[in-house]
Amino acid sequence: MKLIAGGGFHASPMSEVANLSKVAVGTIYHHFPSKEALFDAVHLETCTEMAKICNETYSNKVLKPVSKLSVIWIELFGYLSSEPQRFHALIQYRNTPPSMDNAEFEGALTAVKEIVKEGQKQGKFSKINVNILFEMWISSVLSAVRMKVVQKRKMSSNEIKELANQAVALVKK
């Protein structure tokens, strides 16, 4: 992950991956048939963790859609900002051209889209296409993490909550 986060997928030779992992290149190829498969596995692991975060809040029957989106925003922000290499690898993956798709990423965040749909049915969220609202919302999470991780910006818990509220405001009526 360190190599992917630092130089990107294409600049991460398997020999360096093996060296950092302290295993033989053949061992890596035994578990992953290609560099793409290794990159996919790292991405899938990140998406699985993100899905756990989203699904835990989504299943909360007490919270309303507005609160759910805010809680998930804060939780995803916390997870990705506490795992800078994972964040950088996620961004690399999302920006890698067509051989990679973002199906796992989209799938991991299905709960977010369901919350938006629920809010639309209740008249709380804009009737704009769910995919557009989702991209606006998740982009705000990723941008805030970038500010903290890349720009090294200090953020108070109040500022993080305010950013989450602003992100939710993007999808509200």
Secondary structure, 3 states (H helix, E strand, C coil): CHHHHHHCCCCCCHHHHHHHHCCCHHHHHHHCCCHHHHHHHHHHHHHHHHHHHHHHHHCCCCCCHHHHHHHHHHHHHHHHHHCHHHHHHHHHHHCCCCCCCCHHHHHHCHHHHHHHHHHHHCCCECCCCHHHHHHHHHHHHHHHHHHHHCCCCCCCHHHHHHHHHHHHHHHEC
